[in-house]
């Protein structure tokens, strides 16, 4: 079985995250770019299946040159090979472009199953797996807290806003996992050494036979028109409880008409 | 005038979900509002009347016996059918839920539309749909417009609340064929319990959340008691969810629900940046924490350094006194 895992490099939530005020694009030059935690978990799901069955695991990302670091990390964790879609024409790509390019790269590699995170910590859109599935005309089984992969079928438990569903689909299919799925393994020292010798292919848009003007010319696109930074919050009243703080809180709430 | 389509959510027991009001009010701003209902065959006259009361000019019902057993795709097919029926649709509006945004994503690919996710406001400017988003946990406000194709937009629940005029809607009913679609099959369904009587976390005016400092599943009752005293929704930090105090669906933060209430009360929550990203746009923030150096105190309008198990029972008692 051939499993493609979609991974993403994101700005560290713990660091400063910023948008370019002129273009509204994410400032990816910020120093703290890391692999998204949910990408690590997606890869873990694939690697567990590889441990059991010897499945082939390919990691795929679309991003600037620096994203290769995230792919090397995935190779060190145990992925067999990596594919990096890298093209200056993709700077500022919205979900419409991104899903289309990822689908083309997945088709280029060939697949039985695609695994992704349910949503990234930067964009938080949560739409890419379903959009890629539509491009590939395959089912999507998304937001899974548990995944069970068999020879030609995948099933799992899906968390939604209204409850839990158990879902199943024949392969090929696209799966996305939530942070409820197991913690990812750490790359071993041996893994780090091996990673250097594993294949990491870089694909441009022309390698995928995509010309942005003709391929995306007739589809709608969302573009950012204005970006405003909200003023930072400042601390207000802070008291140390000396026996009456509970009543003071109730008075504060009453004064604010919250009661 | 062009039409604006809305995807009406229906619960497994057949009730129209609360999001319909917001979607139809938003659609009214953009064009002639159309309610699209993806459902199993049956008598839908009560739904049609309800949707008319919420402002729908047209109700488009797409029926299939498989609607409840396939994941997301029946709704995609229903919207696509409505989109080709109403040739002039400028926008399609869907609730920003796990399922809603996937439906919107697949539909955008299908109809060549541009997609905006989790909008908190929409307007029509020079015939173009402009959406407003709050990103990075509310640190930035972003406005975007969709051009070159129809606009598919998911709207954050509770973001638009306005009254629109009731109508007696036209009804169109079609039968969907779902035999050859690529879709996952739903084998069982457990509806999350909604009998707590508390408001939904999304869209609640007041939220009371507990963190690791609450200490145990049993003691989380204290958080619920304060919530009930204030008519508030209950939330939790990821630490509390990971520790098993409370269900994942109530997690507030970067990877949980993002809330923007009038009042947010954090109990035993230190204020990790992932949590702040989910609540820092709240109008008023209150925190109680034993640790005077907890980062959350940098964001609070009213902070108490103290033990939640002595402070909060006192607050609940005082709140009851104020009422009587």
Interface residues (C-beta under 8 A of the other chain):
Chain A: X13 X14 X17 X19 X24 X38 X94 X95 X96 X99 X100 X118 X119 X121 X122 X124 X125 X126 X127 X128 X129 X130 X131 X133 X134 X135 X137 X138 X139 X140 X141 X142 X143 X145 X155 X158 X159 X160 X161 X162 X163 X164 X165 X166 X167 X168 X169 X173 X179 X180 X217 X218 X219 X220 X221 X222 X223 X224 X225 X226 X227 X228 X229 X230 X233 X235 X236 X237 X238 X239 X240 X241 X244 X245 X246 X247 X248 X249 X250 X251 X252 X253 X254 X256 X258 X259
Chain B: X11 X71 X72 X73 X76 X97 X98 X99 X101 X102 X103 X104 X105 X106 X108 X109 X110 X112 X113 X114 X115 X116 X117 X118 X130 X131 X135 X136 X138 X139 X140 X141 X142 X143 X144 X145 X146 X147 X148 X149 X150 X151 X152 X182 X183 X184 X185 X186 X187 X188 X189 X190 X191 X192 X202 X206 X230 X248 X249 X254 X255 X262 X263 X273 X274 X277 X280 X281 X284 X285 X286 X288 X292 X297 X298 X299 X300 X301 X302 X303 X304 X305 X306 X307 X310 X311 X312 X313 X314 X315 X317 X318 X319 X322 X323
